[in-house]
Amino acid sequence: LIKKPLLQELLRIVGPENVLSTPEAMAYASKDMATSVLPKMPALVLLVHTREELIRATKACLEHGQALVVRGAGTGKSGGATPDADCVVIDISKLNRIIAIHKAGLLAELEPGVILSDFQRAVDQEGLFYPPDPASVAMCTIGGNVAENAGGPSTFKYGSTREYLLGGQAILGTGEVVDFGKRCMKGVAGYDLASLLCGSEGTLAVFCSFIVRLLPKPKDRALALFLFAKDEDALDATQAVFAGGFRPRSMEYIDSTCLEALLALGFKAIGEEACSALMIECDASVIGAAVLELKSIAHLMEQWPKSRAILAEGAARDEIFTMRKSLSEACSKYLGHKLSEDIAVPLSAIAEFGRWFKAQEQKGLKCGLFGHAGDGNLHVQIMFKSAAHQSAAEALRHQVLLQVLKKQGTLSAEHGIGLQKKDYLALEQSKALIELQKRIKSAFDPHGLLNPGKIFAS
Ligand SMILES: Cc1cc2nc3c(=O)[nH]c(=O)nc-3n(C[C@H](O)[C@H](O)[C@H](O)COP(=O)(O)OP(=O)(O)OC[C@H]3O[C@@H](n4cnc5c(N)ncnc54)[C@H](O)[C@@H]3O)c2cc1C
């Protein structure tokens, strides 16, 4: 499938042991690990170990008109790393050096294959803080995070990956290697290409390295779980937190169905009587200030008479964080099948959307909601027991997306459009806006060789 001269050049660049075409390698590269899109066989899989190899291999593909997809850890949830048929997959997971952490400059330079949790640990050891915290932190790469503009619970206070990407080096679809962005905390010279490239889902450029902003590490953190008697109480309570003038580090919602799924998975921390929960974490630069803020929030929650607060410390705190990270798995296992969506609605519409969604439960379908309530970003879970309910679940998923748009929300808050939602983009954005984005894509990648088939319906 791949032209012989190109194959020979790639063999020279990365060495025969890093040009893979075994059934195992092809199967692994044919699909993201957590996306329900059909796998597509790549033409070949390349492992690159150095920035020079990445640049030379990418340029060789481009010069031969060969389409390619870069793969980080393959944890994406929109099919971004699933290759269009006959693409070369370039695996950057071995390109994983933290080049430097500049403590005085509050920035770091790193390669795209660095695993996020490794980077966070290294930064933490320097007394610094890199906030983006997707639940896949122990698996996903910085390259994938930048390409998807990944976020997590702390996005509420600190913003997502885009807020931390200052610049880096990238290969365009023309083969040009460009240094984009800056090392300064401010700067408005030219267009803000770092912001544009962040979230571009591998369709505009191949990233070779990044410069990211760091923060001083908060000295104090405090976590509490607020339990409520009704699903909607916890969503209404988010409004009270905003109105009270608080900005916690995170504010995570878990509804009754998702709590049941967690109990079924063996998490007992919450107890069986709770109906919904808000997991709120505060942090501060002064010791004691985080607990103080949490106590003020607890005071606000007293307006829901049946609510109760658990201040989580030590092992209980670790269990609650693990529980939060296990929600997606718990919902997958609860009835055996699920469809999930990663939507956001305006903050003022979050409780109303939650009520609407829960009212859609029907025979054979359970509706669960969890997610980053502080950002209006809810992970919608449609759970079902047997394949017989698949088409009803898909019909409901369709209704969910329409309802989100009706509420002026967005189809994807953090997982990207990729393959999974490209047919829906035209429902959210006008034709003129989509055409403008396609022209931007052409400027970066005139021959359409970088991650083809993603974001825009053909
Ligand atoms: C259990 C689980 C929990 C998750 N939780 C969250 C969450 O809380 N928040 C969140 O935002 N996401 C979450 N995700 C989704 C996923 O982890 C993120 O999108 C992550 O950023 C993907 O990183 P990756 O290394 O796996 O990238 P991949 O899946 O390998 O790739 C994703 C995209 O990035 C592109 N890409 C990767 N590297 C480069 C590069 N060097 N140059 C150009 N393009 C590149 C790929 O081509 C692809 O389009 C979760 C996923 C799982 C499985």
The ligand as an SDF file (V2000), in Angstrom:
LIG
                    3D

 53 58  0  0  0  0  0  0  0  0999 V2000
  -10.5180    6.8810   30.9000 C   0  0  0  0  0  0  0  0  0  0  0  0
  -10.3880    8.1530   30.1130 C   0  0  0  0  0  0  0  0  0  0  0  0
  -10.6310    9.3560   30.7450 C   0  0  0  0  0  0  0  0  0  0  0  0
  -10.5310   10.5520   30.0350 C   0  0  0  0  0  0  0  0  0  0  0  0
  -10.7470   11.7170   30.7020 N   0  0  0  0  0  0  0  0  0  0  0  0
  -10.5960   12.8830   30.0510 C   0  0  0  0  0  0  0  0  0  0  0  0
  -10.8170   14.1280   30.7300 C   0  0  0  0  0  0  0  0  0  0  0  0
  -11.1270   14.1700   31.9160 O   0  0  0  0  0  0  0  0  0  0  0  0
  -10.6430   15.2640   30.0040 N   0  0  0  0  0  0  0  0  0  0  0  0
  -10.2710   15.2690   28.7040 C   0  0  0  0  0  0  0  0  0  0  0  0
  -10.1240   16.3350   28.1270 O   0  0  0  0  0  0  0  0  0  0  0  0
  -10.0910   14.1070   28.0310 N   0  0  0  0  0  0  0  0  0  0  0  0
  -10.2270   12.9340   28.6670 C   0  0  0  0  0  0  0  0  0  0  0  0
  -10.0290   11.7470   27.9940 N   0  0  0  0  0  0  0  0  0  0  0  0
   -9.6860   11.7760   26.5650 C   0  0  0  0  0  0  0  0  0  0  0  0
   -8.1680   11.7120   26.2500 C   0  0  0  0  0  0  0  0  0  0  0  0
   -7.4440   11.1340   27.3040 O   0  0  0  0  0  0  0  0  0  0  0  0
   -7.6180   13.0840   25.9120 C   0  0  0  0  0  0  0  0  0  0  0  0
   -8.2100   13.5900   24.7370 O   0  0  0  0  0  0  0  0  0  0  0  0
   -6.0850   13.0990   25.7310 C   0  0  0  0  0  0  0  0  0  0  0  0
   -5.6720   14.4220   25.5600 O   0  0  0  0  0  0  0  0  0  0  0  0
   -5.6200   12.2550   24.5410 C   0  0  0  0  0  0  0  0  0  0  0  0
   -4.2240   12.0730   24.6630 O   0  0  0  0  0  0  0  0  0  0  0  0
   -3.5070   10.8650   23.9140 P   0  0  0  0  0  0  0  0  0  0  0  0
   -2.0440   10.9570   24.1720 O   0  0  0  0  0  0  0  0  0  0  0  0
   -4.1370    9.5960   24.2760 O   0  0  0  0  0  0  0  0  0  0  0  0
   -3.8060   11.2470   22.4070 O   0  0  0  0  0  0  0  0  0  0  0  0
   -4.2790   10.3230   21.2000 P   0  0  0  0  0  0  0  0  0  0  0  0
   -5.5750    9.6970   21.5150 O   0  0  0  0  0  0  0  0  0  0  0  0
   -3.1690    9.4320   20.7910 O   0  0  0  0  0  0  0  0  0  0  0  0
   -4.4890   11.4190   20.0730 O   0  0  0  0  0  0  0  0  0  0  0  0
   -5.4810   12.3810   20.1770 C   0  0  0  0  0  0  0  0  0  0  0  0
   -5.3300   13.3620   19.0110 C   0  0  0  0  0  0  0  0  0  0  0  0
   -4.1120   14.0720   19.1800 O   0  0  0  0  0  0  0  0  0  0  0  0
   -3.3600   14.0150   17.9810 C   0  0  0  0  0  0  0  0  0  0  0  0
   -1.9350   14.0870   18.3490 N   0  0  0  0  0  0  0  0  0  0  0  0
   -1.2940   13.4000   19.3300 C   0  0  0  0  0  0  0  0  0  0  0  0
   -0.0100   13.7620   19.3590 N   0  0  0  0  0  0  0  0  0  0  0  0
    0.1730   14.7000   18.3810 C   0  0  0  0  0  0  0  0  0  0  0  0
    1.3130   15.4280   17.9140 C   0  0  0  0  0  0  0  0  0  0  0  0
    2.5320   15.2840   18.4390 N   0  0  0  0  0  0  0  0  0  0  0  0
    1.1200   16.2630   16.8720 N   0  0  0  0  0  0  0  0  0  0  0  0
   -0.1060   16.4220   16.3030 C   0  0  0  0  0  0  0  0  0  0  0  0
   -1.1930   15.7540   16.7220 N   0  0  0  0  0  0  0  0  0  0  0  0
   -1.0490   14.9000   17.7460 C   0  0  0  0  0  0  0  0  0  0  0  0
   -3.7660   12.6820   17.3520 C   0  0  0  0  0  0  0  0  0  0  0  0
   -3.5030   12.6600   15.9600 O   0  0  0  0  0  0  0  0  0  0  0  0
   -5.2480   12.6700   17.6520 C   0  0  0  0  0  0  0  0  0  0  0  0
   -5.9440   13.4170   16.7080 O   0  0  0  0  0  0  0  0  0  0  0  0
  -10.1630   10.5240   28.6670 C   0  0  0  0  0  0  0  0  0  0  0  0
   -9.9230    9.3070   28.0420 C   0  0  0  0  0  0  0  0  0  0  0  0
  -10.0390    8.1290   28.7430 C   0  0  0  0  0  0  0  0  0  0  0  0
   -9.7600    6.8370   28.0320 C   0  0  0  0  0  0  0  0  0  0  0  0
  1  2  1  0
  2  3  1  0
  2 52  2  0
  3  4  2  0
  4  5  1  0
  4 50  1  0
  5  6  2  0
  6  7  1  0
  6 13  1  0
  7  8  2  0
  7  9  1  0
  9 10  1  0
 10 11  2  0
 10 12  1  0
 12 13  2  0
 13 14  1  0
 14 15  1  0
 14 50  1  0
 15 16  1  0
 16 17  1  0
 16 18  1  0
 18 19  1  0
 18 20  1  0
 20 21  1  0
 20 22  1  0
 22 23  1  0
 23 24  1  0
 24 25  2  0
 24 26  1  0
 24 27  1  0
 27 28  1  0
 28 29  2  0
 28 30  1  0
 28 31  1  0
 31 32  1  0
 32 33  1  0
 33 34  1  0
 33 48  1  0
 34 35  1  0
 35 36  1  0
 35 46  1  0
 36 37  1  0
 36 45  1  0
 37 38  2  0
 38 39  1  0
 39 40  1  0
 39 45  2  0
 40 41  1  0
 40 42  2  0
 42 43  1  0
 43 44  2  0
 44 45  1  0
 46 47  1  0
 46 48  1  0
 48 49  1  0
 50 51  2  0
 51 52  1  0
 52 53  1  0
M  END
$$$$
